[in-house]
Amino acid sequence: MTLALLIFLFPLAYSPGPGNLFFAANGARFGFWATVPANIGYHIATWLITFAVGAGLLTVFTAYPLVFMVIKIFGGAYILWLAWKIFGAGLQTGQAARVAGFWDGVILLVLNPKAYVLMALMYSQFGQSDTLVRVATVFTLNNTLAFCLFALAGDRIAARFSHSQSAEKANKAMAAMLTAVAIWMLFL
């Protein structure tokens, strides 16, 4: 059953989304290793919330759809704020951009409606045939690998844009992608 779950999760985890683009942008801006604290925060929260969704958290969203709408709005706003910070990183004078930390990763997951939708889809297919712990663990480890690969890709791409003008263009491109993701999140 784990192989079937991984096959199901592969296109979902490795397609551009808020988490992947966030880690790619941060990998490009600060390097792969600087993304590790945010990645740890994101994935500790992923495991906990995935387990909670499997244990019945989705009934809250069903009973109170306003809760999911609030997550979407705050999540979209948070991603737009991150995009703005990345966009302005190449334009800042005398002020260094801040590396995302553990709590940034946690907040990103908590406010990511795509994650909740993926969790619901996953449990609708695999929740009855496997344990909550196994499903949450496989989902989390698969996402961790995907985000590490996106952060590493961002780091490698940035190495090619080491000139300040090129770095500014790369930051603007990453910010534009995050803005598109935020807009998509708001209309999901």
Order of alpha helices (4+ residues) and beta strands (2+ residues): alpha-alpha-alpha-alpha-alpha-alpha-alpha-alpha-alpha
